[in-house]
């Protein structure tokens, strides 16, 4: 395998535990849009694959890999009195405020990867502003050379625009970069850009869902140093 010189991370389900963040987000924004009406919030949640009663997402929920714009498009017909910009503002405001739980201690891991000379980036289907808020709250923004959301001008995954933008900004060939993510959207985007595709199991997708699309499946990003070491053996 080509020497890896850059790592591009998905955010939710990869850097951060998916359920800890987005279950709280979904409950908050659904109840906010429904003015506290739990019946309406429950009905609306079902449209995006979220069960308000259990607080859990379905494995095929649009929230798992979709962009805020795609989520808003599903919800808009059910909130005719809210403009799309206003709806997007609610989604992004609640996303920025959502609690974060690091998949592994990020500062130590990312600092160690940078010490190896690797370029690091984030490519998320979340909007850029809440993504930056999450990274800032974790104290890791400055450890990344590139941060892009679905509204940053490069498109969203599974298209490879964010991947190629990272390669261009860092001056690395795509073949020397690994895309690390917890969904098939992440892996397809990486493959489409000509990158190595690394799957992690800290999202909602299981090993069998991800393995056919990945070069390697790791339990979490904490196993990246060991995997990188194995490439030189």
N, C-alpha and C positions, 0 to 999 in steps of 0.2 A: 504494500500500500504506500502511496506517496506520503512524504513527510507532512504532518499536519502543522500548519503555521498559524491557523486562526480557528476560533470556535465561535459560532453564532448560536445564541440561545433563544429559544422561545421563552416567554415569561411565565405564563400561568400553567401550572402542572409540571413545570420544568425548574425554574428558579424558585418558584413559590408553590406551595401545596394548593392544588386547584380547589378542592372542596372548602378548605378553611376560608378562602377569599370569596369565592363566587356564590356560595350558598347564602352567605350573609348579604352580599350585594343584591341577589335576586329578591330575597325577602324585603329588603329595604326599598328598592325601587318599585316593586309591584304594589306594595302597600301605599307608597307615596302617590303613584299614578292613580290608584283606586280610591284615594282620599280615605284610606283606612278601612274600606269595605273588603272584608276578608273573602266574601263569596266571589266578588268580581276579581280580586287579586288571585284567587285560586284558579278561576276560569282562565284568566289571562296567562297565568304561569304555565298552564297546560299547553298553551300555544307554542311556548319556547322550550318545552320539555322539562319543566320544573314543577315539582310537587310541593306546594306551599305547606301542606300538612306535615309531611315527613322532612321537608327541608332538603330534599335530594334531587339531583338532576338525573334524567334518563340518559343512557349511554349514547343516544343519538341526538341529544339536545343541540340546537343550533348555537347555543352559548359556548359550547366546548371549543369549537374552532372558527365560529363565525365572527364577523366584524360588527362593531356597534351599528353601522349602517344597515347591515343585513338583519340584525335583531329589530331595529326600529321599523324596518319595512314590514315585518311580520305583525308588529304591534299597532302600527298606524291605523288600520281600518277599525280597530276597536276603541280608539280614542280620538274620534273625529273633531273634538274641540281643542285638540293640542296640535300645534304645528310641528313639522318634523324637526326643525332646529330646536324647538323647546323640548321635544321628547329626547333628542340626542343630548341636550344639556343635562337632563335628569339622569340619563344613563351614565354619562361621563362623570357627573358630580358624585353620584353614589359609588361609582367605580373607584374614584380617587380616594374616597373615604373608607373603602372596604378594608377590613383587617388583613394583614399579611402574615403568613407563617412560612419561613424559609424552608425549602426542601431539605437543605443541609446548611450549616453555618457558612454564609456566603462570603463574608469578608476574607476569611482564612482560605477558602477554596480559590476564589478569584485572584487573590493576591499571589497565591502559589502558582497559578496558571500564568499570570503575567510575569512572574519571576523566571518562568521557562522561556520567555520571549514571545509568548503567544499574543496575537491580537484578539480582542474579545468584543462581541457585539450582541445586541438584543434585537430580535425581529418578532414583533407581536401583532396579532390581529386586534388587540385592544387599541384604543386611540393613544396617540403619543403622550398627551398631557397626563392622563392617569398613570400611564406606564412610568413616566419620569417621577411622578409622585410616589409610586410604590418603590422604585429604586432608591429615591432620596431617603425615604423613611427607613430603608434597610441600610443606608449609609454606603451604598456601593456604586452610585452614579459615576464617580470619577474613575472607576476601574474599567469602564467600557470605552472603547474607541468609537462606537457607533450605536445609536439607539433609534429605532424606527417603529412607528405604529402604522396601522392601516390607513391613516390619514396623513402620512408624512410625504406623500408624493410618489411612492414606489409601488403602490397597490398592496394587496393583502395576499396571504397564503391561501391556496396552494400555488399561486403564480410565483415565479422566481424573482420578481422585481427587487424585493428587500435583500435577497441573497446577493444579487449582482451589485446592488448599491454598496453593500458592505465590502465586497471584493474590490470595487472601484475605489472606495474611500481609503482602504488600507493598502492598496497596491498589490494584493495577493491574487494569485491565480485561484479560481474556484476549486480546482482539483486539490489545492492544499488547505482547504477549509472544510470543517465538519459542521453540519447543521444538527443541533441537539434539540429534540422536542418530544412531546408526549402524545402527539396526534398524527394521524396519517397526513393531514394537511402540511405539517412541518416536514415530514419525511419526503413527501412528493415535491414540495418546494425546493428542498435541498437537492434532490435527485435531478430536478429540472434544470437547476443551475450548474450541475456537474460536480456537486459536492458529495462528500461522504455523509451518510445519513445515520445518525445515532438516536435510538429510541430510549426513553426512560419511562419507568413505571410509576411515576408520581402524579399522573393524571388519572382519568377515568378509563382509559383504554388498557386492555390486558396484553400480555405477551403475545398471544395468538393473533390479536388484532394488528399488532405492530411489526412482528418479526418478518412477514413477507415483504415489507417495504423498507427494511432497515439493514444496514451492514452489520450492526451489532445492537443488542438490547441490553441495557444496564439497569440495575435496580433504581439508581438515582445518579445525579451528577457528581456525587461524592466519589464515584468509581472512575471518573475520567482520568485522574492521574495514573492509576494502575493500568488503565487501558492504553494511555499514551506510552507508558513504559513498555508495554507488551509489543508495541509496533517496532521497537528497536531490537527485539530479540531475534 
